[in-house]
């Protein structure tokens, strides 16, 4: 399945997959260049995460409440997603090796 941002629907068509693959390839090119050009600073290995959350009611129907929730949470690590029905939770960068060696 592929997400069609224009129509706001999920599609399983070959055309949808082709559009997704093309967009992914376009977005991957700059990343490959950054690695090739050593744009990223040399440092200890770091890790981070982001979790996507869909906001639903007690009937599992999506609800457009992310602005209200974000205001109540008041946390810079929780941000809006593309729609009003989602939020994103971001983790801080830190060395994973420090936790593993404890």
N, C-alpha and C positions, 0 to 999 in steps of 0.2 A: 504494500500500500504506500501511497505517496500523498503528502499534504499539498493541496492546491490553494496557495495563499490568496489568489484572486477571488475564487468562489467560496473559500472558507470550508471546503469539503475534502474528504479523503477519497482518493481514487486508486483503483488497482489496475488502471489501464497501462498498456505498454508506453503510450504517449506520456503519461504521468511519470513513469519510471525513467524514461529518457530525459525528461525535463529536470528531474531530480539529479540524475547522474551528471548532466551538463552543468548545473549550478554547483554541485559538489566539486567538480573538476575546476571550475573558475575560482572557487574559494580556496582550493588547495594550492594553486600556483603561487600566490604570495607567501604562503607558509614555507613551501619548498625553497623559495628564494631567500627567505629570512634565515633558514638553517644554513644554506649554502654560503651566505654572506656573513655568517656568525653574528647576526644582529643581537641575539640574546646574550646577556652577560654570563660570564663563567662564574658559577657559584655552586654551593652544595646542591644536591638534588632536592627539589622542593615538590610539594604536592598540594593539591587543592581539589575542591569538588563543587558541583552545583547539582542541586536536586530540583526537579520540576514538580509542582504540585497542582493538581486540578481541583478546583473548589466546587464542591457539590453539596446539595441539601440532604435531608434525611431520606429522600427517595432516590438518591444517587443521580439527580438531575443537576447539570451545571448551573451555577449561580454567579451572577456578575457582581461580586462583592470584594474584588481584590483591593480597590482603593480604600475601602473602609477597614479591611483587615490590615493593610500596610500602615495605615494611620494608627491603629491600635497597637500594632507590634512595635512601631517606631524603632526599627533596627536596620542599619545601613546594609546588612548582609542579606536582607529579604527585599527583593525588588519585583516590580511588575514584569510580567511576561508579555507575549504578543497580544493576547486577548485579555478581556476583563474577567475571565474565568480561571486564570492561572496565576501562580506566583513562582518565583525562583528563589531558592535558598543557597547562598554561596558560602563556602568554607574558606577560612584564611589559609594562606600559604605557610607551610612549615615543613621542616625536614621529617619525612616519615621514618627515617632511620633512627632518629632519637627515640621515638615511641617504641620501635621494634626492639631496641637494645635494652629497654628498661625491664 
